[in-house]
Structure formats: structure tokens, C-alpha cells
């Protein structure tokens, strides 16, 4: 648990450095698997009474399946974080996090910022060709003989073309 005491912040900015373990409950159901702990760093400072700002970094490695070809893959995450914490959190402001009693708990912010930095899908590489929709061949490894699916919206024009060619 990453925690900064409010009393410490009243004396000035607080540098933080720590990590969130791969099996930490705060990281359950994030939609990807962590290959290593999330390194968390940065500086928390008071903005005004009851409002605090954390500027920092999240660094880790995630792994999962490529969205296009389903191959196992991994990706490095190195994300800048800029987060506001406030007493009496505004429910209409999703970028603001609530302050716990006497302390700022960074865990929820780490979870959310990590999800945003990772994105919804992993790719093995940007030019991944994926799988053939017809036979399932990995098009990165070899091509197949499947014909592209016919779009039924063009059937009328195809019929006219065939009629014209005859």
C-alpha cells in the first residue's frame, strides 16, 4: 500500500518511491497480466488546503495475447501520472481521487492510471496481420487460399457486372 500522511504534506512536498506487487488485490481484474511489479515514483504536494497533487511515473511490463493473432506478447509501460486528490471529491470529476482519513492512498490512482496507460489491447507488433477469418491461419507466418468474404451490400452491383460481361 502506497500511502502519504497529510501531516507530512503540511511540512512540504513528499517524494514517493515504491512498488505494487503483481498479486496485490488492487490490481485484480485489470484486463491484462503483469510480468513484474509496478514501480511507482513521484512527488506529492499540497496545492491548497484539502487538495493535493501527485506528479509521478508508473513503470512495469504487461503480458497477454495479441489482439490480432492471439500470440503471447508483452509490452513495456512507462507512464507519466498527474493526479489530483481532494477532500470532498467531486463525483462529476473522474480525474480526482478522494483523500482517506489523515492520509492519501495512492493504490486506486495507480490502478486506474495503469489501466489507462496500458490501453485495452496488446499487439505483438504494429503491422500484425492477424488470423484469417476463414481458416484461422496466422497471416504473419504464411498466407492462405481463402477468398475474402463477399459483402452482401454489393450483391446487386455484382449481378449487374456479371450480366454486363455476358
Secondary structure, 3 states (H helix, E strand, C coil): CCEEEHHHHHCCCEEEEEEECCCCHHHCCCCCEECCCEEEEEEEEEEECCEEEEEEEEEEEEEEEECCCCCEEEEEEEEEEEEEEECCCCCCCCCEEECECCEEECHHHHHHHHHHHHCCCECCCCCCCCECCCCCCECCCCCCCCCCCCCHHHHHHHHHHHHHHC
